[in-house]
Amino acid sequence: MPALKTEPLSPAMGVRITGLDLHAASADLIGSLRTELLRHHLLVVAHQNLHREELQAFGCAWGELLTHPASAHAENPYVQILASRNGVRGRGYGAWHSDMSWHPTPPWITMLHARTLPSWGGDTGYANQHLAWQALDRAAKDRGRMFRRDLPDAEAIAGLDANHSGKRFGAKAPDSVHPVVRLHDESGSLALYVNPEFTSHIVGIEENAAKLMLYALWVHTTGLEFCYRHRWSPGDLAIWDNRSVMHTSILDYDEPRALTRVVVKGDAVLRGAPKAVA
Ligand SMILES: [Fe+2]
């Protein structure tokens, strides 16, 4: 496999890769990038210039692309254009999420290509959910048993399931139930898998208690020690593993911003650890 020129982006995750042209990327190069992605969860390939069809072709080399309800009627529904003409400064932070977690087989990869950028602002935040799981204290990991006596004592939270709703994108978008703690199906690492954008409730737990649990988890999972904030440069192509990280768009800019996006279909979300006692 070809050697890649990489430099770390942060202690929490990510590498920046230079010296590549992703037009007609070889299978060997895709293999090398995939290895780096599993290790670092986020890649930023610098200095790319991929038109929509070229980004689509590059994405297809990683798997089946998913469409999104918001782009169903677009000219090319596989390449979403995330554009803001007037800017959104003053609206604070977009919510943290893992892309399309409401889908029964949520995308394992998102690729986002910077095309038009404001002169400042519009960064994207990333949070490493493997680190968040590892740092979750024992009491929080065991807390699920307070509400579900059928769960084992240790790390009972991993026996819980949460509902993720896509209804903000229309009635036809599904809801899906996934484990609160997921097993990464390639690395075998555990990660928290709830997010404030799409997770509506925890299955089988009274609404207010579930909200308290979710809010506490969200505060924990976005701790700065798990995070990296990416300041985009024109031509950056970010590739991240939604099984490992959450992200958020920082809505602090007031100039045009446009990025193109493809997402690669994943598999069903695997449970991370203890199952309910029979
Ligand atoms: Fe997103």
Residues whose N, C-alpha, C, O or C-beta is under 5 A from the ligand:
A	BS01	LIG	D99
